Amino acid sequence: FDNSGRQYDAKGNLVNWWTDATADAFVGRAQCFIDQYNGYDVPELSDSHVNGVATLGENIADNGGLSEAWLAYLKYIERNGTEPSLPGLNLTTQQLFFVASAYV
């Protein structure tokens, strides 16, 4: 759930269906994303930085997707064994997973 989707129930109705404790916990975690992304500068654009509030929903989705992909990759390794390293690179396949994710 992101900051927008959390406002809708299973039937798509706009309703506050979270407890106060759940909403407070979400707001606290969302603030961590806001603070983190507010600290990123965009070097290609002079005097520009990421607006963590404006990009919150996308940032939550991207981080959630990466987390699930990582868990799936770990299951793949568990079932199939570690893949061979790429020649000429002094990186593990697990490190390459995150390098590749940075290009998405």
C-alpha positions as CSV (number, residue, x, y, z in Angstrom):
1,F,0.0,0.0,0.0
2,D,1.2,3.5,-0.8
3,N,0.0,6.8,0.5
4,S,-2.9,6.9,-2.1
5,G,-3.9,3.2,-2.3
6,R,-4.2,2.8,1.5
7,Q,-7.3,5.0,1.4
8,Y,-9.4,2.4,-0.5
9,D,-10.9,-0.8,0.8
10,A,-11.0,-4.2,-0.9
11,K,-14.0,-3.1,-3.0
12,G,-12.4,0.2,-4.1
13,N,-14.4,2.4,-1.8
14,L,-12.8,5.5,-0.4
15,V,-12.9,4.7,3.3
16,N,-10.6,4.9,6.4
17,W,-10.3,1.2,7.1
18,W,-7.0,1.3,9.1
19,T,-6.8,1.6,12.9
20,D,-5.2,4.7,14.3
21,A,-2.2,2.7,15.3
22,T,-1.7,1.2,11.8
23,A,-2.1,4.7,10.2
24,D,0.4,6.2,12.6
25,A,2.9,3.4,11.9
26,F,2.5,4.0,8.2
27,V,3.0,7.7,8.5
28,G,6.2,7.1,10.5
29,R,7.6,4.8,7.9
30,A,6.5,7.0,5.0
31,Q,8.3,9.9,6.7
32,C,11.5,7.8,6.5
33,F,11.1,7.6,2.7
34,I,10.3,11.3,2.5
35,D,13.4,12.2,4.5
36,Q,15.6,9.9,2.5
37,Y,14.5,11.0,-0.9
38,N,14.5,14.7,0.1
39,G,18.2,14.3,0.5
40,Y,18.9,13.3,-3.1
41,D,20.1,15.9,-5.5
42,V,19.7,15.7,-9.3
43,P,23.1,16.7,-10.6
44,E,21.9,17.0,-14.2
45,L,19.6,19.8,-13.1
46,S,21.3,22.7,-11.4
47,D,20.0,23.5,-7.9
48,S,17.4,20.7,-8.1
49,H,16.6,17.9,-5.7
50,V,14.0,15.1,-5.3
51,N,10.8,16.1,-3.6
52,G,10.2,13.2,-1.2
53,V,6.5,14.1,-0.7
54,A,5.7,14.4,-4.4
55,T,7.4,11.1,-5.2
56,L,6.3,9.1,-2.1
57,G,3.9,6.7,-3.8
58,E,6.4,5.8,-6.5
59,N,9.2,5.4,-4.0
60,I,7.2,3.1,-1.8
61,A,6.2,1.0,-4.8
62,D,9.8,0.9,-6.1
63,N,11.2,-0.2,-2.8
64,G,8.5,-2.8,-2.2
65,G,9.0,-4.2,-5.7
66,L,12.8,-4.4,-5.2
67,S,12.3,-6.1,-1.8
68,E,10.0,-8.8,-3.4
69,A,12.3,-9.3,-6.3
70,W,15.2,-9.8,-3.9
71,L,13.3,-12.4,-1.9
72,A,12.3,-14.2,-5.1
73,Y,16.0,-14.2,-6.2
74,L,17.1,-15.7,-2.9
75,K,14.5,-18.5,-3.4
76,Y,15.8,-19.0,-6.9
77,I,19.4,-19.4,-5.5
78,E,18.2,-21.7,-2.8
79,R,16.5,-24.0,-5.4
80,N,19.0,-23.8,-8.2
81,G,22.3,-22.9,-6.6
82,T,24.4,-19.8,-7.1
83,E,24.9,-18.7,-10.6
84,P,28.4,-18.4,-12.0
85,S,30.1,-15.0,-11.7
86,L,30.6,-12.8,-14.7
87,P,34.2,-12.9,-16.0
88,G,36.2,-9.7,-15.4
89,L,33.9,-8.4,-12.7
90,N,34.9,-8.8,-9.0
91,L,31.2,-8.9,-7.9
92,T,29.1,-11.7,-6.6
93,T,25.8,-12.5,-8.3
94,Q,24.0,-11.0,-5.3
95,Q,25.9,-7.8,-5.7
96,L,25.1,-7.8,-9.4
97,F,21.4,-8.1,-8.6
98,F,21.5,-4.7,-7.0
99,V,23.7,-3.2,-9.6
100,A,21.2,-4.3,-12.2
101,S,18.3,-2.9,-10.2
102,A,19.9,0.5,-10.2
103,Y,19.6,0.7,-14.0
104,V,15.8,0.2,-13.9
